[in-house]
Amino acid sequence: MKLLMTCLTILSLESLSACNTVKGIGQDLQKAGSSIENAGKK
């Protein structure tokens, strides 16, 4: 039972860190897209 709880905790932490990474990449891409859009308007 203890091993199961340890594995679930580790998997939960890994999934949370992966979500933050994906969210960060999405924000970077959004900023890049905004920059390109603003450059096109000039």
N, CA, C and O atoms as a Tripos MOL2 file, in Angstrom:
@<TRIPOS>MOLECULE
protein
  168   167    42     0     0
PROTEIN
NO_CHARGES

@<TRIPOS>ATOM
      1 N           0.8260   -1.1890    0.0000 N.3       1 MET1
      2 CA          0.0000    0.0000    0.0000 C.3       1 MET1
      3 C           0.8720    1.2550    0.0000 C.2       1 MET1
      4 O           0.5860    2.2270   -0.6990 O.2       1 MET1
      5 N           1.9370    1.2140    0.7940 N.am      2 LYS2
      6 CA          2.8400    2.3620    0.8720 C.3       2 LYS2
      7 C           3.5140    2.6040   -0.4820 C.2       2 LYS2
      8 O           3.6820    3.7500   -0.9000 O.2       2 LYS2
      9 N           3.8940    1.5380   -1.1540 N.am      3 LEU3
     10 CA          4.5180    1.6490   -2.4710 C.3       3 LEU3
     11 C           3.5500    2.2620   -3.4840 C.2       3 LEU3
     12 O           3.9390    3.0990   -4.2990 O.2       3 LEU3
     13 N           2.3050    1.8450   -3.4260 N.am      4 LEU4
     14 CA          1.2810    2.3870   -4.3190 C.3       4 LEU4
     15 C           1.0970    3.8870   -4.1040 C.2       4 LEU4
     16 O           1.0220    4.6470   -5.0690 O.2       4 LEU4
     17 N           1.0260    4.3110   -2.8610 N.am      5 MET5
     18 CA          0.8660    5.7320   -2.5560 C.3       5 MET5
     19 C           2.0780    6.5370   -3.0150 C.2       5 MET5
     20 O           1.9290    7.6610   -3.4950 O.2       5 MET5
     21 N           3.2620    5.9780   -2.8720 N.am      6 THR6
     22 CA          4.4830    6.6510   -3.3110 C.3       6 THR6
     23 C           4.4770    6.8220   -4.8250 C.2       6 THR6
     24 O           4.8130    7.8910   -5.3360 O.2       6 THR6
     25 N           4.0990    5.7800   -5.5310 N.am      7 CYS7
     26 CA          4.0390    5.8420   -6.9970 C.3       7 CYS7
     27 C           3.0090    6.8640   -7.4600 C.2       7 CYS7
     28 O           3.2710    7.6290   -8.3880 O.2       7 CYS7
     29 N           1.8580    6.8830   -6.8330 N.am      8 LEU8
     30 CA          0.8180    7.8390   -7.2070 C.3       8 LEU8
     31 C           1.2620    9.2770   -6.9410 C.2       8 LEU8
     32 O           0.9620   10.1760   -7.7260 O.2       8 LEU8
     33 N           1.9620    9.4890   -5.8540 N.am      9 THR9
     34 CA          2.4630   10.8220   -5.5290 C.3       9 THR9
     35 C           3.4790   11.2810   -6.5660 C.2       9 THR9
     36 O           3.4270   12.4220   -7.0250 O.2       9 THR9
     37 N           4.3890   10.4090   -6.9320 N.am     10 ILE10
     38 CA          5.3990   10.7510   -7.9330 C.3      10 ILE10
     39 C           4.7530   11.0400   -9.2760 C.2      10 ILE10
     40 O           5.1300   12.0020   -9.9460 O.2      10 ILE10
     41 N           3.7940   10.2290   -9.6800 N.am     11 LEU11
     42 CA          3.1120   10.4600  -10.9510 C.3      11 LEU11
     43 C           2.3380   11.7710  -10.9450 C.2      11 LEU11
     44 O           2.2930   12.4730  -11.9550 O.2      11 LEU11
     45 N           1.7380   12.0960   -9.8260 N.am     12 SER12
     46 CA          1.0010   13.3570   -9.7170 C.3      12 SER12
     47 C           1.9350   14.5440   -9.8520 C.2      12 SER12
     48 O           1.6210   15.5020  -10.5580 O.2      12 SER12
     49 N           3.0720   14.4930   -9.1890 N.am     13 LEU13
     50 CA          4.0390   15.5890   -9.2710 C.3      13 LEU13
     51 C           4.5940   15.7370  -10.6790 C.2      13 LEU13
     52 O           4.7880   16.8580  -11.1480 O.2      13 LEU13
     53 N           4.8510   14.6390  -11.3530 N.am     14 GLU14
     54 CA          5.3560   14.6900  -12.7210 C.3      14 GLU14
     55 C           4.3200   15.2850  -13.6670 C.2      14 GLU14
     56 O           4.6670   16.0690  -14.5500 O.2      14 GLU14
     57 N           3.0770   14.9280  -13.4930 N.am     15 SER15
     58 CA          2.0380   15.4540  -14.3760 C.3      15 SER15
     59 C           1.8380   16.9440  -14.1470 C.2      15 SER15
     60 O           1.5680   17.6770  -15.0990 O.2      15 SER15
     61 N           1.9620   17.4070  -12.9210 N.am     16 LEU16
     62 CA          1.8320   18.8320  -12.6350 C.3      16 LEU16
     63 C           2.9860   19.6180  -13.2490 C.2      16 LEU16
     64 O           2.7780   20.7110  -13.7770 O.2      16 LEU16
     65 N           4.1770   19.0820  -13.1860 N.am     17 SER17
     66 CA          5.3180   19.7860  -13.7680 C.3      17 SER17
     67 C           5.2090   19.8000  -15.2900 C.2      17 SER17
     68 O           5.6210   20.7680  -15.9290 O.2      17 SER17
     69 N           4.6650   18.7450  -15.8740 N.am     18 ALA18
     70 CA          4.4870   18.7090  -17.3200 C.3      18 ALA18
     71 C           3.4500   19.7410  -17.7570 C.2      18 ALA18
     72 O           3.6040   20.3660  -18.8060 O.2      18 ALA18
     73 N           2.4010   19.9240  -16.9660 N.am     19 CYS19
     74 CA          1.3830   20.9190  -17.2980 C.3      19 CYS19
     75 C           1.9750   22.3160  -17.2840 C.2      19 CYS19
     76 O           1.6620   23.1330  -18.1500 O.2      19 CYS19
     77 N           2.8230   22.5970  -16.3170 N.am     20 ASN20
     78 CA          3.4590   23.9030  -16.2590 C.3      20 ASN20
     79 C           4.3540   24.1260  -17.4680 C.2      20 ASN20
     80 O           4.4210   25.2350  -17.9970 O.2      20 ASN20
     81 N           5.0330   23.0900  -17.9040 N.am     21 THR21
     82 CA          5.9110   23.2090  -19.0600 C.3      21 THR21
     83 C           5.0950   23.4930  -20.3160 C.2      21 THR21
     84 O           5.4420   24.3820  -21.0930 O.2      21 THR21
     85 N           4.0310   22.7570  -20.5180 N.am     22 VAL22
     86 CA          3.1820   22.9550  -21.6870 C.3      22 VAL22
     87 C           2.5430   24.3370  -21.6460 C.2      22 VAL22
     88 O           2.4390   25.0060  -22.6740 O.2      22 VAL22
     89 N           2.1210   24.7580  -20.4790 N.am     23 LYS23
     90 CA          1.5290   26.0850  -20.3390 C.3      23 LYS23
     91 C           2.5520   27.1530  -20.6830 C.2      23 LYS23
     92 O           2.2200   28.1290  -21.3550 O.2      23 LYS23
     93 N           3.7770   26.9870  -20.2380 N.am     24 GLY24
     94 CA          4.8410   27.9500  -20.5370 C.3      24 GLY24
     95 C           5.1420   28.0270  -22.0220 C.2      24 GLY24
     96 O           5.3550   29.1130  -22.5600 O.2      24 GLY24
     97 N           5.1610   26.8860  -22.6810 N.am     25 ILE25
     98 CA          5.3980   26.8640  -24.1270 C.3      25 ILE25
     99 C           4.2590   27.5630  -24.8410 C.2      25 ILE25
    100 O           4.4900   28.3070  -25.7950 O.2      25 ILE25
    101 N           3.0390   27.3370  -24.3960 N.am     26 GLY26
    102 CA          1.8820   28.0000  -25.0040 C.3      26 GLY26
    103 C           1.9560   29.5050  -24.8580 C.2      26 GLY26
    104 O           1.6260   30.2370  -25.7910 O.2      26 GLY26
    105 N           2.3820   29.9690  -23.7080 N.am     27 GLN27
    106 CA          2.5120   31.4130  -23.4970 C.3      27 GLN27
    107 C           3.6070   31.9880  -24.3790 C.2      27 GLN27
    108 O           3.4410   33.0760  -24.9310 O.2      27 GLN27
    109 N           4.7210   31.2850  -24.5240 N.am     28 ASP28
    110 CA          5.8050   31.7520  -25.3840 C.3      28 ASP28
    111 C           5.3540   31.8430  -26.8360 C.2      28 ASP28
    112 O           5.6670   32.8080  -27.5330 O.2      28 ASP28
    113 N           4.6210   30.8370  -27.2850 N.am     29 LEU29
    114 CA          4.1310   30.8480  -28.6640 C.3      29 LEU29
    115 C           3.1310   31.9750  -28.8790 C.2      29 LEU29
    116 O           3.1050   32.5970  -29.9400 O.2      29 LEU29
    117 N           2.3140   32.2330  -27.8760 N.am     30 GLN30
    118 CA          1.3350   33.3160  -27.9820 C.3      30 GLN30
    119 C           2.0500   34.6620  -28.0860 C.2      30 GLN30
    120 O           1.6530   35.5110  -28.8850 O.2      30 GLN30
    121 N           3.0860   34.8630  -27.2970 N.am     31 LYS31
    122 CA          3.8500   36.1040  -27.3590 C.3      31 LYS31
    123 C           4.5320   36.2580  -28.7110 C.2      31 LYS31
    124 O           4.5590   37.3500  -29.2770 O.2      31 LYS31
    125 N           5.0800   35.1690  -29.2250 N.am     32 ALA32
    126 CA          5.7280   35.2130  -30.5380 C.3      32 ALA32
    127 C           4.7060   35.5460  -31.6190 C.2      32 ALA32
    128 O           4.9890   36.3370  -32.5190 O.2      32 ALA32
    129 N           3.5430   34.9590  -31.5370 N.am     33 GLY33
    130 CA          2.4870   35.2400  -32.5160 C.3      33 GLY33
    131 C           2.0450   36.6950  -32.4540 C.2      33 GLY33
    132 O           1.7960   37.3180  -33.4860 O.2      33 GLY33
    133 N           1.9480   37.2310  -31.2560 N.am     34 SER34
    134 CA          1.5870   38.6370  -31.1040 C.3      34 SER34
    135 C           2.6350   39.5440  -31.7020 C.2      34 SER34
    136 O           2.3000   40.5430  -32.3390 O.2      34 SER34
    137 N           3.8920   39.2170  -31.5090 N.am     35 SER35
    138 CA          4.9850   40.0080  -32.0720 C.3      35 SER35
    139 C           4.9380   40.0020  -33.5930 C.2      35 SER35
    140 O           5.1170   41.0400  -34.2300 O.2      35 SER35
    141 N           4.7000   38.8470  -34.1630 N.am     36 ILE36
    142 CA          4.6210   38.7200  -35.6220 C.3      36 ILE36
    143 C           3.4150   39.5170  -36.1490 C.2      36 ILE36
    144 O           3.5010   40.1940  -37.1740 O.2      36 ILE36
    145 N           2.3130   39.4210  -35.4350 N.am     37 GLU37
    146 CA          1.1010   40.1440  -35.8460 C.3      37 GLU37
    147 C           1.3530   41.6530  -35.7900 C.2      37 GLU37
    148 O           0.9720   42.3770  -36.7090 O.2      37 GLU37
    149 N           1.9830   42.1230  -34.7320 N.am     38 ASN38
    150 CA          2.2770   43.5530  -34.6130 C.3      38 ASN38
    151 C           3.2570   44.0130  -35.6820 C.2      38 ASN38
    152 O           3.1280   45.1250  -36.1950 O.2      38 ASN38
    153 N           4.2150   43.1960  -36.0210 N.am     39 ALA39
    154 CA          5.1720   43.5440  -37.0700 C.3      39 ALA39
    155 C           4.4650   43.6300  -38.4210 C.2      39 ALA39
    156 O           4.8130   44.4640  -39.2570 O.2      39 ALA39
    157 N           3.4810   42.7730  -38.6310 N.am     40 GLY40
    158 CA          2.7350   42.7930  -39.8870 C.3      40 GLY40
    159 C           1.8470   44.0260  -40.0180 C.2      40 GLY40
    160 O           1.5630   44.4740  -41.1290 O.2      40 GLY40
    161 N           1.4130   44.5700  -38.8970 N.am     41 LYS41
    162 CA          0.5530   45.7580  -38.9310 C.3      41 LYS41
    163 C           1.3310   47.0350  -39.2430 C.2      41 LYS41
    164 O           0.7530   48.0220  -39.6990 O.2      41 LYS41
    165 N           2.6480   47.0160  -38.9960 N.am     42 LYS42
    166 CA          3.4610   48.2140  -39.2010 C.3      42 LYS42
    167 C           3.7350   48.4590  -40.6240 C.2      42 LYS42
    168 O           4.4090   49.4310  -40.9650 O.2      42 LYS42
@<TRIPOS>BOND
     1     1     2 1
     2     2     3 1
     3     3     4 2
     4     3     5 am
     5     5     6 1
     6     6     7 1
     7     7     8 2
     8     7     9 am
     9     9    10 1
    10    10    11 1
    11    11    12 2
    12    11    13 am
    13    13    14 1
    14    14    15 1
    15    15    16 2
    16    15    17 am
    17    17    18 1
    18    18    19 1
    19    19    20 2
    20    19    21 am
    21    21    22 1
    22    22    23 1
    23    23    24 2
    24    23    25 am
    25    25    26 1
    26    26    27 1
    27    27    28 2
    28    27    29 am
    29    29    30 1
    30    30    31 1
    31    31    32 2
    32    31    33 am
    33    33    34 1
    34    34    35 1
    35    35    36 2
    36    35    37 am
    37    37    38 1
    38    38    39 1
    39    39    40 2
    40    39    41 am
    41    41    42 1
    42    42    43 1
    43    43    44 2
    44    43    45 am
    45    45    46 1
    46    46    47 1
    47    47    48 2
    48    47    49 am
    49    49    50 1
    50    50    51 1
    51    51    52 2
    52    51    53 am
    53    53    54 1
    54    54    55 1
    55    55    56 2
    56    55    57 am
    57    57    58 1
    58    58    59 1
    59    59    60 2
    60    59    61 am
    61    61    62 1
    62    62    63 1
    63    63    64 2
    64    63    65 am
    65    65    66 1
    66    66    67 1
    67    67    68 2
    68    67    69 am
    69    69    70 1
    70    70    71 1
    71    71    72 2
    72    71    73 am
    73    73    74 1
    74    74    75 1
    75    75    76 2
    76    75    77 am
    77    77    78 1
    78    78    79 1
    79    79    80 2
    80    79    81 am
    81    81    82 1
    82    82    83 1
    83    83    84 2
    84    83    85 am
    85    85    86 1
    86    86    87 1
    87    87    88 2
    88    87    89 am
    89    89    90 1
    90    90    91 1
    91    91    92 2
    92    91    93 am
    93    93    94 1
    94    94    95 1
    95    95    96 2
    96    95    97 am
    97    97    98 1
    98    98    99 1
    99    99   100 2
   100    99   101 am
   101   101   102 1
   102   102   103 1
   103   103   104 2
   104   103   105 am
   105   105   106 1
   106   106   107 1
   107   107   108 2
   108   107   109 am
   109   109   110 1
   110   110   111 1
   111   111   112 2
   112   111   113 am
   113   113   114 1
   114   114   115 1
   115   115   116 2
   116   115   117 am
   117   117   118 1
   118   118   119 1
   119   119   120 2
   120   119   121 am
   121   121   122 1
   122   122   123 1
   123   123   124 2
   124   123   125 am
   125   125   126 1
   126   126   127 1
   127   127   128 2
   128   127   129 am
   129   129   130 1
   130   130   131 1
   131   131   132 2
   132   131   133 am
   133   133   134 1
   134   134   135 1
   135   135   136 2
   136   135   137 am
   137   137   138 1
   138   138   139 1
   139   139   140 2
   140   139   141 am
   141   141   142 1
   142   142   143 1
   143   143   144 2
   144   143   145 am
   145   145   146 1
   146   146   147 1
   147   147   148 2
   148   147   149 am
   149   149   150 1
   150   150   151 1
   151   151   152 2
   152   151   153 am
   153   153   154 1
   154   154   155 1
   155   155   156 2
   156   155   157 am
   157   157   158 1
   158   158   159 1
   159   159   160 2
   160   159   161 am
   161   161   162 1
   162   162   163 1
   163   163   164 2
   164   163   165 am
   165   165   166 1
   166   166   167 1
   167   167   168 2
@<TRIPOS>SUBSTRUCTURE
     1 MET1         2 RESIDUE 1 A MET
     2 LYS2         6 RESIDUE 1 A LYS
     3 LEU3        10 RESIDUE 1 A LEU
     4 LEU4        14 RESIDUE 1 A LEU
     5 MET5        18 RESIDUE 1 A MET
     6 THR6        22 RESIDUE 1 A THR
     7 CYS7        26 RESIDUE 1 A CYS
     8 LEU8        30 RESIDUE 1 A LEU
     9 THR9        34 RESIDUE 1 A THR
    10 ILE10       38 RESIDUE 1 A ILE
    11 LEU11       42 RESIDUE 1 A LEU
    12 SER12       46 RESIDUE 1 A SER
    13 LEU13       50 RESIDUE 1 A LEU
    14 GLU14       54 RESIDUE 1 A GLU
    15 SER15       58 RESIDUE 1 A SER
    16 LEU16       62 RESIDUE 1 A LEU
    17 SER17       66 RESIDUE 1 A SER
    18 ALA18       70 RESIDUE 1 A ALA
    19 CYS19       74 RESIDUE 1 A CYS
    20 ASN20       78 RESIDUE 1 A ASN
    21 THR21       82 RESIDUE 1 A THR
    22 VAL22       86 RESIDUE 1 A VAL
    23 LYS23       90 RESIDUE 1 A LYS
    24 GLY24       94 RESIDUE 1 A GLY
    25 ILE25       98 RESIDUE 1 A ILE
    26 GLY26      102 RESIDUE 1 A GLY
    27 GLN27      106 RESIDUE 1 A GLN
    28 ASP28      110 RESIDUE 1 A ASP
    29 LEU29      114 RESIDUE 1 A LEU
    30 GLN30      118 RESIDUE 1 A GLN
    31 LYS31      122 RESIDUE 1 A LYS
    32 ALA32      126 RESIDUE 1 A ALA
    33 GLY33      130 RESIDUE 1 A GLY
    34 SER34      134 RESIDUE 1 A SER
    35 SER35      138 RESIDUE 1 A SER
    36 ILE36      142 RESIDUE 1 A ILE
    37 GLU37      146 RESIDUE 1 A GLU
    38 ASN38      150 RESIDUE 1 A ASN
    39 ALA39      154 RESIDUE 1 A ALA
    40 GLY40      158 RESIDUE 1 A GLY
    41 LYS41      162 RESIDUE 1 A LYS
    42 LYS42      166 RESIDUE 1 A LYS
